[in-house]
Amino acid sequence: MKIRFLPFYLIGAFLFSVLISPELPAQKIGLETVRVKYMRLPLQPLSQDVKTCSSQVIIPQKREDPDYNHFRVPVAGLKYVNDPASAQLLVEVNFRDFGMQDPQLVSKDVYRVNTGENEKGYYYQLQYDFPAELVVSTSGHQVLLHLQLRPDSASRYVKYGMWTFSKNELESKYSGESGAVNQKAFDACIQNVLKQAKELVNSRFAFTPVTYRQKIAVLKSKKNPFYKDFQKAAELTGVAFHVDRYEPGGESDRTLAQALDIWKRILDDPSGKANGMVKMLAYYNCAAVSRWMNRFDEADACARKAAEGISPKTQKRMIALVMPLPEEIRIRKERFKVNGKL
């Protein structure tokens, strides 16, 4: 039997493609969620003399619902008083006019389960808006915060009747339900803006107990030589943050340091098995954990390295975690700095 050999240039091309591939099956990634309970420091701490707060929510088009009279924007740590004139801190949310555009008909050939065939389907794209002005001021009328708000896209855009297989049926149904649909959007816009206002005000001025869902990258394939290392580091991170309230410099940091050591060993691995994707995940984890430990220089350096490791084949969910890291690190550093803890 005659043995045939592949040409050397084909063998070389095959080996090259294997060696440089950043997305081998053994390098599929997973994300573990670790809950971090901590006290978020304010970006603009108030004077210790400020003890009370109140709020005013002004809505130009009110419905006959007494609940609208009870909308509040409380500030954590301050006593809420019903009389705005007697409060030391006043939060005002002034809504402008509620707007809505004419329904836009959208059509598309879609599969209909009842018939088992593709048919022309319809729905109305509805668009709303309800801008508002947020003002936070002291009892001495000093304005501390002034922002323009608007509902998020999920509240402003509504797909009505998706999918309806008759234009006449869709039109008739919307004609009878438009009032209720618009009122629901009206309510949703108000609730969303007030939710934004509460988060912005408390992030700015309050010491707020927060639970943060921290994502830690791991490898999903047990065949990967670094699978156990990533798993062990993720477990250590979970143990470290499994406390009633995490504070940097405490006992938890000893365990977090062990996790960091594992990721750093992967980055320094002399075997060359840690390719670009593996290193990007390790750098991301190092940046995320170092941020919590207030090792800001190390966190910045690792965040930059993680961003440099992004390739066209990097999963979108990883890009969404890596790219905001520098700003997240900057904001946490600023919170500790303005509160005199750095």
N, C-alpha and C positions, 0 to 999 in steps of 0.2 A: 504494500500500500504506500502510495506516494504522499509524503507529508508536505502540506502547503503552509507557508509562512506568510503572515501579513507583511506588507512593505513597512520599512522602518518609519517612514513619515506618518503612516496611519497609526502605528503604535504610539509614536510620540504625541500625535494630536489627541489620541484618546487619554493618555496619561495626563497631558496638560489640562484637558477639560475637566478631569476628575479633581486634579490638585487645586485648581483655582475656583472651582464651583463653590459659591457662598451658601448654597441652599441644598446641601445633600439631605436625603431623607432622614439621616440620623441626627439632623440639626433642626428639626421642627421645634418650634418654641411653644411654651405655655406661659400663662400668667397666673400666679398665685396672689390672692387678695389677703392682705394683712390689715386688720383694723387697728388704727392708732388713736387712742383716746388721749387728748391733751388739752391744755388751756391755751387758746389762741390769744396772743397779745394784740392790743390795738395799734393801729398805724398812727393814730393821733390821740394819745391818752388825754383824758379830761383831767381837770383839776380835782383834787380829792374833796374839794368843797361841794362839788356837784353831786347831789344825792337823789334828785327827782327828775322825772321826764314826763312828757305828754306828747300827743300827736293830734294833728288835724288832717282829715282826708276829705278833700273837696271834690265832689262828683257833680258835673253840670247837669247830666240827664239821669235823674234817679227814678227807680221804679218804686212801686208801693211795697217796699219790703223793709221792715224795721231793722233788719240785720245790717243794712248799710250805715246805720247810725253808730255801729259798734266796731267799725274797722279801726284797728290800732297798729302802731308800729312801735313796739316796746324796745327798750335798750337794756340788755342784760346787765345786772348789777345795780340798776337804778330803780327806785320806787316809782311806779306809774301812778300819776294823779289825773283825775278826770278834767280838772280845770286847767286849760293850757296857760292861762295867765299866771298861775301860781307855780308853774314848772320852771326848773332851772335850765332844762334843755328841752327844746321844742322841735319836733319832727313834723314837717308839713309836706303833704303829697297833694299837689293841685293838678287834677286831670283836666285836659283840654277837651275839645269836641271829639266824640266817638265817630269814627268814619268808616264807611264801607263802600266798596265798589260794586258795580253791577256784576251779577254772576257771569262767569265765563264758561261756556260749554266746552267740555273736553270729550273727544271721542277716540276710540281705539278698538281694533279687532282683538277680542279677548276670548279665552276659552270659557264656554258656559257649561257647567256641570249637568244641568237638567237635560240638555240636548246632546252633549258630548261633542259639540262642534264649536268652531270659532264663529263669533257673531259680533256685530257692532255694538259696543258698550258705551255708555255715557255717564258723565257726572258733572256737577257744577264745581268749579274752583271759586271759592269765596275768599275775599280778602278784606281784612279789617285793620283798623289802627286805633289806638287810644293812648296818645302820648301824654306824659305827665312831667311835672317839675318837682324835683325833690330839694327841699331846703331844710337844713339843720342850723338852728341858731340858739344862742344863749338868752337868758332872761334880760340881758343887757342889749339885746338886738344885734349881737355880733354874729355874722354869718360864718359858720364853720365849714359848711359843705353846700354846694349848689350844683345840681346835676340835672340833665334832661334824660328821662327814661321813656322807654316804649316797650310794649309786650314783645316776647320772643316770637320766633317764627311759628312755633307750634301753636301759639294762641292766635296769631294773626291770619294764618292760612288754614282753611278748612275745606276738605273734599266732601261735598255733599252728594249722597246717592250713588256712591261708587260700588259696584257697577249696576246701572239700570239699562235694560235692553230695549228701551223705547223712549224717544225724546218726549213724546206727549205725556207719557207716564211720569217722567222725571219732572217736567214742567208743572204738571198738575199737583204732584206731591209737594214740590217746593212752594208752590203758591199757597197751599194750605198750612205749611209748617214754617214758613220763612220767619214769622214773628218769633216763634219759640227758638228757632235756630240762631237768629240774630241776638236774642236775649242771652242765650247760652254763651255766645262769643263775647258779648258785653261783659258778662260776669267773669269769664275766663281771663279776659284782658286785665280786668281790675285785680283779680287775685294774683296774676303773674307779676304785675307791676309792684304790688304791695310786697310780694315775696322778695323781689329784687331789692326794694327799698329797705326791708328789714335786714337782709344780708349785707348790703352796702353800709348801712348805719352801724350795725354791730361789728362788722369787720374793721370799720374805721375807728370807733370810739369805745368799744366794750372789751372786757376780758370775758371771752366766750368759751365754754366747754364745747369741744368739737370732736366728732369721730370721723377720722379721715380714712378712706379706703386706699391704702398704699398697694400698688402693684409691684410684685417681685417676679422677674423673669426666670424661667426654668427651661430645661430641655425635656422634651416629651419622650424621646426615644431612649430606651435603656441601652441601646447599642452604642450610643455616643460615649466616648471615653470620659467625658466630663459630666455625665448625667448625675451620678451620685454626689458629686461636689456641689452642683447647683441645688439638688434636693436638700442636702445637708445645710447649706447656707440659708435656704428659704425656711427650713424648720427652725433654725436658730433665730432668724428674724421674727418669726411668729412667736417664739417663746419670749424674746426680749420685749415685744410690744404687748404681751398678754398681761397687762397691769391696769389698775384702775385709772391711772393717769401717768403718761410718760413725761419725763423731764430729762433734758440732756444733762449728762454728768452723773447720773444715778447708776444704780446697780445694773440696769438694763444695758448700759453702754458696754459693759464687759462682754456680754453675749453678742451684741452687735459687732464688736471688734473682732470676734471669732469669725463671724460671717464675712466681714470685710477681708480678713486674712485669706479665706478660701478663694474669694473672687480675685484677689491680688495674685495668689499662686497660679491661678488659671492664666492671668494676663502675662505672668513671667514664665510660663511653662516652656522649658527648653526643647521639648520634643517637636515643636512646630505644628502640633495637632490642633491648637486653638486658632482657628481661622478667623476671618473678619467678622463673621456673624457671631461667633462665640464670644469674641472680645467685645463686640458692641453691647451684648447682653450683660457681660460682666461689668463694663464701664457704667452702663445705665444703673445697675443695682448699686454699685459703689457710690454713684452720685446721689441716688435717692436716699440711701441710708446715711451717708455723710451729712446730707442736708439736715436730717433730724438730729444728728449729734452735734450740730453747729460747727462742723468742720468745713467752713464755707470755702476756703481756698481749694481744699481737696475735692469738694463737691463740684466746684466750677471747672476744675481741670478734667475731672472724669466726665462731666456733662459735655464738654467740648470734644473729648475723644469719642464719646458715644455718638455724637452728631456726625463726626467725621467717618464713622463706620457705617452710616446709612448708605445703602445701594439701591439701584432701581428695583431689586427683588425683595427689599425689606418690606415686611408686612405693614400695612397702614396703621394697625393698632399700635405697633411699636413706634412708628414715626410720631404718632399722636402723643405718646408718652415721653419720648426723648426731646422733641423740639421745645416744649414749654419749660423744661428743667431750669435753664438759666434764669428765667423770670421768677420761677417759684423759689429758687435759691435766693435771689435778690430781695424778694418781698419778705421772706422769713428773716433774713439778716437785718433788714430795715426794722422789722417789728422788735427785734431784740435790742437794736441800737437805740431807737427812740425811747425805749423803756428803761434805758440804763443798765442793760444786762449783758453788754459786750464791753 
